[in-house]
């Protein structure tokens, strides 16, 4: 009901209230935008910082499983439907 109080001050008071409300709304929208971008930047920084560590762990797991997979292929214990070295 603040707008009704500004009518007593005339049209200039009403215009000032509209401008103040619009500016506040735009400021809140901009703050929400910055908050969303900050969240995206935090995710990007996390991936850049820990990405090599995570990729290194994945490579370590793949390299450590390689001898077992090769052993299954050589010994003929490969899962059905796959070619083995002995064929």
MOPAC internal coordinates of N, CA, C and O (Angstrom, degrees):
PM7 1SCF
backbone

  N    0.0000 0     0.00 0     0.00 0    0    0    0
  C    1.4458 1     0.00 0     0.00 0    1    0    0
  C    1.5227 1   111.51 1     0.00 0    2    1    0
  O    1.2310 1   120.61 1  -167.16 1    3    2    1
  N    1.3037 1   116.43 1    12.84 1    3    2    1
  C    1.4631 1   119.55 1   178.92 1    5    3    2
  C    1.5184 1   110.79 1   -67.87 1    6    5    3
  O    1.2310 1   120.44 1   150.93 1    7    6    5
  N    1.3402 1   116.76 1   -29.07 1    7    6    5
  C    1.4571 1   119.56 1  -178.86 1    9    7    6
  C    1.5231 1   111.12 1   -66.75 1   10    9    7
  O    1.2310 1   119.82 1   147.47 1   11   10    9
  N    1.3428 1   117.95 1   -32.53 1   11   10    9
  C    1.4596 1   119.68 1   178.75 1   13   11   10
  C    1.5198 1   110.95 1   -68.74 1   14   13   11
  O    1.2310 1   120.50 1   147.03 1   15   14   13
  N    1.3098 1   116.64 1   -32.97 1   15   14   13
  C    1.4554 1   119.20 1   177.72 1   17   15   14
  C    1.5157 1   111.94 1   -68.90 1   18   17   15
  O    1.2310 1   120.68 1   151.23 1   19   18   17
  N    1.3230 1   116.31 1   -28.77 1   19   18   17
  C    1.4573 1   119.11 1   179.77 1   21   19   18
  C    1.5188 1   111.55 1   -78.14 1   22   21   19
  O    1.2310 1   119.81 1   161.55 1   23   22   21
  N    1.3195 1   117.96 1   -18.45 1   23   22   21
  C    1.4645 1   119.17 1   177.43 1   25   23   22
  C    1.5252 1   110.95 1   -65.43 1   26   25   23
  O    1.2310 1   120.19 1   151.42 1   27   26   25
  N    1.3046 1   117.23 1   -28.58 1   27   26   25
  C    1.4587 1   120.01 1   177.92 1   29   27   26
  C    1.5228 1   110.44 1   -66.47 1   30   29   27
  O    1.2310 1   120.47 1   152.77 1   31   30   29
  N    1.3339 1   116.71 1   -27.23 1   31   30   29
  C    1.4571 1   120.44 1   178.87 1   33   31   30
  C    1.5175 1   111.47 1   -84.97 1   34   33   31
  O    1.2310 1   119.87 1   175.26 1   35   34   33
  N    1.3009 1   117.86 1    -4.74 1   35   34   33
  C    1.4580 1   121.34 1   178.78 1   37   35   34
  C    1.5192 1   110.99 1    99.96 1   38   37   35
  O    1.2310 1   122.21 1     5.99 1   39   38   37
  N    1.3048 1   113.37 1  -174.01 1   39   38   37
  C    1.4568 1   120.64 1  -177.74 1   41   39   38
  C    1.5225 1   112.14 1   -66.22 1   42   41   39
  O    1.2310 1   120.39 1   149.48 1   43   42   41
  N    1.3165 1   116.86 1   -30.52 1   43   42   41
  C    1.4728 1   119.26 1   179.83 1   45   43   42
  C    1.5231 1   111.49 1   -66.49 1   46   45   43
  O    1.2310 1   120.94 1   143.56 1   47   46   45
  N    1.3226 1   115.82 1   -36.44 1   47   46   45
  C    1.4643 1   119.44 1   176.74 1   49   47   46
  C    1.5265 1   111.27 1   -66.65 1   50   49   47
  O    1.2310 1   121.26 1   139.95 1   51   50   49
  N    1.3478 1   115.20 1   -40.05 1   51   50   49
  C    1.4632 1   119.22 1   177.85 1   53   51   50
  C    1.5240 1   110.62 1   -65.01 1   54   53   51
  O    1.2310 1   120.54 1   137.21 1   55   54   53
  N    1.3135 1   116.57 1   -42.79 1   55   54   53
  C    1.4629 1   120.91 1   178.63 1   57   55   54
  C    1.5316 1   110.92 1   -63.01 1   58   57   55
  O    1.2310 1   120.53 1   140.19 1   59   58   57
  N    1.3198 1   116.59 1   -39.81 1   59   58   57
  C    1.4686 1   120.30 1   178.15 1   61   59   58
  C    1.5282 1   110.85 1   -64.25 1   62   61   59
  O    1.2310 1   120.07 1   140.82 1   63   62   61
  N    1.3291 1   117.48 1   -39.18 1   63   62   61
  C    1.4629 1   121.14 1   178.84 1   65   63   62
  C    1.5308 1   110.74 1   -66.70 1   66   65   63
  O    1.2310 1   120.37 1   140.75 1   67   66   65
  N    1.3239 1   116.89 1   -39.25 1   67   66   65
  C    1.4711 1   120.58 1   178.42 1   69   67   66
  C    1.5167 1   110.40 1   -64.94 1   70   69   67
  O    1.2310 1   120.34 1   136.23 1   71   70   69
  N    1.3292 1   116.95 1   -43.77 1   71   70   69
  C    1.4611 1   120.77 1   179.53 1   73   71   70
  C    1.5249 1   110.57 1   -64.60 1   74   73   71
  O    1.2310 1   120.61 1   138.20 1   75   74   73
  N    1.3342 1   116.43 1   -41.80 1   75   74   73
  C    1.4643 1   119.70 1   179.53 1   77   75   74
  C    1.5277 1   111.20 1   -64.52 1   78   77   75
  O    1.2310 1   120.06 1   137.25 1   79   78   77
  N    1.3251 1   117.48 1   -42.75 1   79   78   77
  C    1.4642 1   121.32 1   178.54 1   81   79   78
  C    1.5178 1   111.91 1   -65.27 1   82   81   79
  O    1.2310 1   120.62 1   138.13 1   83   82   81
  N    1.3350 1   116.43 1   -41.87 1   83   82   81
  C    1.4657 1   120.09 1   179.10 1   85   83   82
  C    1.5179 1   110.84 1   -64.43 1   86   85   83
  O    1.2310 1   120.54 1   138.17 1   87   86   85
  N    1.3258 1   116.57 1   -41.83 1   87   86   85
  C    1.4612 1   120.28 1   179.90 1   89   87   86
  C    1.5230 1   110.67 1   -64.46 1   90   89   87
  O    1.2310 1   120.46 1   139.00 1   91   90   89
  N    1.3176 1   116.72 1   -41.00 1   91   90   89
  C    1.4633 1   120.58 1   178.22 1   93   91   90
  C    1.5316 1   110.55 1   -63.87 1   94   93   91
  O    1.2310 1   120.39 1   137.52 1   95   94   93
  N    1.3411 1   116.86 1   -42.48 1   95   94   93
  C    1.4627 1   120.65 1   179.93 1   97   95   94
  C    1.5321 1   110.85 1   -64.77 1   98   97   95
  O    1.2310 1   120.29 1   137.83 1   99   98   97
  N    1.3245 1   117.04 1   -42.17 1   99   98   97
  C    1.4676 1   120.26 1   178.23 1  101   99   98
  C    1.5263 1   110.56 1   -65.27 1  102  101   99
  O    1.2310 1   120.45 1   141.65 1  103  102  101
  N    1.3211 1   116.75 1   -38.35 1  103  102  101
  C    1.4628 1   120.06 1   177.56 1  105  103  102
  C    1.5196 1   111.62 1   -63.69 1  106  105  103
  O    1.2310 1   120.50 1   139.49 1  107  106  105
  N    1.3324 1   116.66 1   -40.51 1  107  106  105
  C    1.4709 1   120.14 1   178.13 1  109  107  106
  C    1.5258 1   111.22 1   -66.81 1  110  109  107
  O    1.2310 1   120.49 1   140.34 1  111  110  109
  N    1.3334 1   116.67 1   -39.66 1  111  110  109
  C    1.4639 1   120.08 1   178.08 1  113  111  110
  C    1.5340 1   110.83 1   -64.85 1  114  113  111
  O    1.2310 1   120.50 1   139.58 1  115  114  113
  N    1.3214 1   116.65 1   -40.42 1  115  114  113
  C    1.4611 1   120.50 1   178.29 1  117  115  114
  C    1.5286 1   110.87 1   -65.70 1  118  117  115
  O    1.2310 1   120.27 1   140.79 1  119  118  117
  N    1.3283 1   117.09 1   -39.21 1  119  118  117
  C    1.4688 1   120.71 1   177.66 1  121  119  118
  C    1.5277 1   111.05 1   -63.83 1  122  121  119
  O    1.2310 1   120.46 1   140.99 1  123  122  121
  N    1.3327 1   116.73 1   -39.01 1  123  122  121
  C    1.4589 1   120.31 1   176.84 1  125  123  122
  C    1.5215 1   111.09 1   -65.62 1  126  125  123
  O    1.2310 1   120.08 1   140.18 1  127  126  125
  N    1.3242 1   117.46 1   -39.82 1  127  126  125
  C    1.4603 1   121.90 1   177.40 1  129  127  126
  C    1.5238 1   110.83 1   -62.45 1  130  129  127
  O    1.2310 1   120.43 1   133.86 1  131  130  129
  N    1.3069 1   116.78 1   -46.14 1  131  130  129
  C    1.4622 1   120.64 1   179.75 1  133  131  130
  C    1.5254 1   110.38 1   -64.54 1  134  133  131
  O    1.2310 1   120.08 1   142.52 1  135  134  133
  N    1.3181 1   117.45 1   -37.48 1  135  134  133
  C    1.4618 1   120.82 1   177.91 1  137  135  134
  C    1.5245 1   111.05 1   -63.47 1  138  137  135
  O    1.2310 1   120.03 1   137.61 1  139  138  137
  N    1.3245 1   117.55 1   -42.39 1  139  138  137
  C    1.4598 1   121.19 1   177.07 1  141  139  138
  C    1.5118 1   112.19 1   -64.70 1  142  141  139
  O    1.2310 1   120.21 1   137.65 1  143  142  141
  N    1.3263 1   117.21 1   -42.35 1  143  142  141
  C    1.4627 1   120.58 1   178.21 1  145  143  142
  C    1.5215 1   110.99 1   -65.91 1  146  145  143
  O    1.2310 1   120.24 1   144.23 1  147  146  145
  N    1.3089 1   117.15 1   -35.77 1  147  146  145
  C    1.4559 1   120.76 1   178.23 1  149  147  146
  C    1.5280 1   110.17 1   -62.90 1  150  149  147
  O    1.2310 1   120.37 1   140.31 1  151  150  149
  N    1.3254 1   116.89 1   -39.69 1  151  150  149
  C    1.4588 1   121.13 1   177.90 1  153  151  150
  C    1.5232 1   110.75 1   -62.85 1  154  153  151
  O    1.2310 1   120.39 1   136.68 1  155  154  153
  N    1.3443 1   116.86 1   -43.32 1  155  154  153
  C    1.4675 1   121.08 1   178.74 1  157  155  154
  C    1.5297 1   110.78 1   -64.19 1  158  157  155
  O    1.2310 1   120.21 1   139.88 1  159  158  157
  N    1.3122 1   117.21 1   -40.12 1  159  158  157
  C    1.4639 1   120.91 1   179.64 1  161  159  158
  C    1.5321 1   109.86 1   -66.83 1  162  161  159
  O    1.2310 1   119.83 1   142.52 1  163  162  161
  N    1.3210 1   117.93 1   -37.48 1  163  162  161
  C    1.4603 1   120.34 1   178.04 1  165  163  162
  C    1.5284 1   111.22 1   -62.79 1  166  165  163
  O    1.2310 1   120.35 1   139.15 1  167  166  165
  N    1.3279 1   116.94 1   -40.85 1  167  166  165
  C    1.4691 1   120.47 1   177.51 1  169  167  166
  C    1.5268 1   109.79 1   -63.93 1  170  169  167
  O    1.2310 1   120.35 1   136.16 1  171  170  169
  N    1.3332 1   116.93 1   -43.84 1  171  170  169
  C    1.4645 1   120.74 1  -179.26 1  173  171  170
  C    1.5255 1   110.95 1   -63.25 1  174  173  171
  O    1.2310 1   120.17 1   137.07 1  175  174  173
  N    1.3144 1   117.28 1   -42.93 1  175  174  173
  C    1.4662 1   120.33 1   179.36 1  177  175  174
  C    1.5211 1   110.40 1   -64.31 1  178  177  175
  O    1.2310 1   120.22 1   139.61 1  179  178  177
  N    1.3177 1   117.18 1   -40.39 1  179  178  177
  C    1.4673 1   120.46 1   177.73 1  181  179  178
  C    1.5192 1   110.77 1   -59.89 1  182  181  179
  O    1.2310 1   120.65 1   133.80 1  183  182  181
  N    1.3483 1   116.36 1   -46.20 1  183  182  181
  C    1.4661 1   119.49 1  -179.04 1  185  183  182
  C    1.5232 1   112.01 1   -67.27 1  186  185  183
  O    1.2310 1   120.25 1   142.61 1  187  186  185
  N    1.3229 1   117.13 1   -37.39 1  187  186  185
  C    1.4685 1   119.67 1   179.01 1  189  187  186
  C    1.5226 1   110.16 1   -68.38 1  190  189  187
  O    1.2310 1   120.49 1   141.33 1  191  190  189
  N    1.3122 1   116.67 1   -38.67 1  191  190  189
  C    1.4618 1   119.84 1  -177.11 1  193  191  190
  C    1.5319 1   111.93 1   -73.44 1  194  193  191
  O    1.2310 1   120.57 1   132.88 1  195  194  193
  N    1.3366 1   116.52 1   -47.12 1  195  194  193
  C    1.4571 1   120.95 1  -175.32 1  197  195  194
  C    1.5256 1   113.75 1   -98.13 1  198  197  195
  O    1.2310 1   119.49 1   175.10 1  199  198  197
  N    1.3289 1   118.58 1    -4.90 1  199  198  197
  C    1.4609 1   121.63 1  -179.04 1  201  199  198
  C    1.5189 1   113.78 1   -57.34 1  202  201  199
  O    1.2310 1   119.34 1   130.34 1  203  202  201
  N    1.3356 1   118.86 1   -49.66 1  203  202  201
  C    1.4659 1   118.82 1   178.83 1  205  203  202
  C    1.5330 1   112.47 1   -62.53 1  206  205  203
  O    1.2310 1   120.19 1   144.11 1  207  206  205
  N    1.3098 1   117.24 1   -35.89 1  207  206  205
  C    1.4634 1   121.12 1   178.45 1  209  207  206
  C    1.5337 1   110.22 1   -64.04 1  210  209  207
  O    1.2310 1   120.81 1   134.53 1  211  210  209
  N    1.3376 1   116.06 1   -45.47 1  211  210  209
  C    1.4613 1   120.75 1  -179.67 1  213  211  210
  C    1.5235 1   110.40 1   -66.10 1  214  213  211
  O    1.2310 1   120.15 1   137.28 1  215  214  213
  N    1.3357 1   117.32 1   -42.72 1  215  214  213
  C    1.4651 1   120.26 1   179.05 1  217  215  214
  C    1.5251 1   110.77 1   -65.12 1  218  217  215
  O    1.2310 1   120.08 1   143.31 1  219  218  217
  N    1.3115 1   117.45 1   -36.69 1  219  218  217
  C    1.4540 1   120.90 1   177.57 1  221  219  218
  C    1.5162 1   112.09 1   -63.97 1  222  221  219
  O    1.2310 1   120.73 1   139.13 1  223  222  221
  N    1.3346 1   116.21 1   -40.87 1  223  222  221
  C    1.4688 1   119.44 1   176.99 1  225  223  222
  C    1.5239 1   111.32 1   -65.19 1  226  225  223
  O    1.2310 1   120.61 1   140.41 1  227  226  225
  N    1.3236 1   116.45 1   -39.59 1  227  226  225
  C    1.4648 1   119.25 1   178.10 1  229  227  226
  C    1.5294 1   110.69 1   -64.10 1  230  229  227
  O    1.2310 1   120.65 1   138.55 1  231  230  229
  N    1.3212 1   116.37 1   -41.45 1  231  230  229
  C    1.4597 1   119.94 1   178.99 1  233  231  230
  C    1.5312 1   110.77 1   -66.50 1  234  233  231
  O    1.2310 1   120.27 1   141.84 1  235  234  233
  N    1.3068 1   117.09 1   -38.16 1  235  234  233
  C    1.4609 1   120.69 1   177.60 1  237  235  234
  C    1.5306 1   111.03 1   -61.82 1  238  237  235
  O    1.2310 1   120.59 1   136.98 1  239  238  237
  N    1.3238 1   116.47 1   -43.02 1  239  238  237
  C    1.4633 1   120.48 1   178.87 1  241  239  238
  C    1.5252 1   110.35 1   -65.03 1  242  241  239
  O    1.2310 1   120.18 1   136.47 1  243  242  241
  N    1.3273 1   117.27 1   -43.53 1  243  242  241
  C    1.4609 1   120.17 1  -179.40 1  245  243  242
  C    1.5252 1   111.17 1   -64.41 1  246  245  243
  O    1.2310 1   120.33 1   138.17 1  247  246  245
  N    1.3195 1   116.98 1   -41.83 1  247  246  245
  C    1.4632 1   119.70 1   179.84 1  249  247  246
  C    1.5260 1   111.66 1   -69.44 1  250  249  247
  O    1.2310 1   120.11 1   145.59 1  251  250  249
  N    1.3063 1   117.40 1   -34.41 1  251  250  249
  C    1.4600 1   119.14 1  -179.48 1  253  251  250
  C    1.5301 1   111.73 1   -75.50 1  254  253  251
  O    1.2310 1   119.38 1   156.56 1  255  254  253
  N    1.3360 1   118.79 1   -23.44 1  255  254  253
  C    1.4605 1   121.09 1   176.81 1  257  255  254
  C    1.5209 1   112.61 1   -84.99 1  258  257  255
  O    1.2310 1   120.03 1   163.09 1  259  258  257
  N    1.3277 1   117.55 1   -16.91 1  259  258  257
  C    1.4647 1   121.13 1  -175.85 1  261  259  258
  C    1.5303 1   113.18 1   -57.37 1  262  261  259
  O    1.2310 1   118.60 1   133.94 1  263  262  261
  N    1.3370 1   120.28 1   -46.06 1  263  262  261
  C    1.4728 1   118.73 1  -179.29 1  265  263  262
  C    1.5274 1   112.80 1   -61.57 1  266  265  263
  O    1.2310 1   119.42 1   145.18 1  267  266  265
  N    1.3254 1   118.71 1   -34.82 1  267  266  265
  C    1.4580 1   121.09 1   179.05 1  269  267  266
  C    1.5248 1   111.39 1   -68.62 1  270  269  267
  O    1.2310 1   120.59 1   138.42 1  271  270  269
  N    1.3135 1   116.47 1   -41.58 1  271  270  269
  C    1.4630 1   120.17 1   178.76 1  273  271  270
  C    1.5238 1   109.71 1   -66.75 1  274  273  271
  O    1.2310 1   119.97 1   136.89 1  275  274  273
  N    1.3240 1   117.67 1   -43.11 1  275  274  273
  C    1.4593 1   121.08 1   177.94 1  277  275  274
  C    1.5262 1   110.43 1   -62.56 1  278  277  275
  O    1.2310 1   120.51 1   139.55 1  279  278  277
  N    1.3231 1   116.62 1   -40.45 1  279  278  277
  C    1.4569 1   120.04 1   177.83 1  281  279  278
  C    1.5154 1   111.97 1   -62.23 1  282  281  279
  O    1.2310 1   120.26 1   139.71 1  283  282  281
  N    1.3262 1   117.11 1   -40.29 1  283  282  281
  C    1.4647 1   120.13 1   177.39 1  285  283  282
  C    1.5192 1   111.09 1   -63.98 1  286  285  283
  O    1.2310 1   120.17 1   141.07 1  287  286  285
  N    1.3214 1   117.28 1   -38.93 1  287  286  285
  C    1.4569 1   120.37 1   179.58 1  289  287  286
  C    1.5242 1   111.43 1   -67.88 1  290  289  287
  O    1.2310 1   120.11 1   136.70 1  291  290  289
  N    1.3163 1   117.39 1   -43.30 1  291  290  289
  C    1.4651 1   121.46 1  -176.71 1  293  291  290
  C    1.5229 1   110.75 1   -70.38 1  294  293  291
  O    1.2310 1   119.99 1   139.55 1  295  294  293
  N    1.3134 1   117.63 1   -40.45 1  295  294  293
  C    1.4586 1   120.77 1  -177.14 1  297  295  294
  C    1.5282 1   112.85 1   -81.62 1  298  297  295
  O    1.2310 1   119.95 1   175.22 1  299  298  297
  N    1.3049 1   117.70 1    -4.78 1  299  298  297
  C    1.4611 1   120.18 1   177.98 1  301  299  298
  C    1.5023 1   114.24 1    83.11 1  302  301  299
  O    1.2310 1   119.46 1  -163.42 1  303  302  301
  N    1.2986 1   118.63 1    16.58 1  303  302  301
  C    1.4615 1   121.95 1   179.65 1  305  303  302
  C    1.5228 1   111.56 1   -99.93 1  306  305  303
  O    1.2310 1   120.60 1  -154.46 1  307  306  305
  N    1.3036 1   116.45 1    25.54 1  307  306  305
  C    1.4621 1   119.95 1  -179.00 1  309  307  306
  C    1.5298 1   109.73 1   -69.48 1  310  309  307
  O    1.2310 1   119.55 1   -26.94 1  311  310  309
  N    1.3089 1   118.47 1   153.06 1  311  310  309
  C    1.4553 1   120.90 1   177.49 1  313  311  310
  C    1.5304 1   110.83 1   -60.03 1  314  313  311
  O    1.2310 1   120.64 1   -25.03 1  315  314  313
  N    1.3254 1   116.38 1   154.97 1  315  314  313
  C    1.4643 1   121.57 1  -176.34 1  317  315  314
  C    1.5147 1   110.14 1   -61.30 1  318  317  315
  O    1.2310 1   121.25 1   -37.23 1  319  318  317
  N    1.3318 1   115.22 1   142.77 1  319  318  317
  C    1.4543 1   120.56 1   176.84 1  321  319  318
  C    1.5088 1   114.04 1    92.21 1  322  321  319
  O    1.2310 1   119.43 1   176.72 1  323  322  321
  N    1.3266 1   118.69 1    -3.28 1  323  322  321
  C    1.4520 1   120.47 1   179.40 1  325  323  322
  C    1.5209 1   109.05 1  -109.64 1  326  325  323
  O    1.2310 1   121.08 1   -31.88 1  327  326  325
  N    1.3042 1   115.54 1   148.12 1  327  326  325
  C    1.4698 1   120.74 1   178.07 1  329  327  326
  C    1.5077 1   109.98 1   -75.45 1  330  329  327
  O    1.2310 1   120.49 1   -35.85 1  331  330  329
  N    1.3190 1   116.67 1   144.15 1  331  330  329
  C    1.4580 1   120.81 1   176.26 1  333  331  330
  C    1.5083 1   109.35 1  -113.35 1  334  333  331
  O    1.2310 1   120.05 1   -11.79 1  335  334  333
  N    1.3014 1   117.51 1   168.21 1  335  334  333
  C    1.4535 1   122.85 1  -178.82 1  337  335  334
  C    1.5168 1   110.71 1   -69.27 1  338  337  335
  O    1.2310 1   119.29 1   149.08 1  339  338  337
  N    1.3236 1   118.96 1   -30.92 1  339  338  337
  C    1.4639 1   123.64 1  -174.17 1  341  339  338
  C    1.5260 1   113.53 1   -73.52 1  342  341  339
  O    1.2310 1   119.26 1   163.34 1  343  342  341
  N    1.3077 1   119.02 1   -16.66 1  343  342  341
  C    1.4652 1   120.66 1  -175.94 1  345  343  342
  C    1.4949 1   112.27 1   -74.76 1  346  345  343
  O    1.2310 1   120.10 1   180.00 1  347  346  345

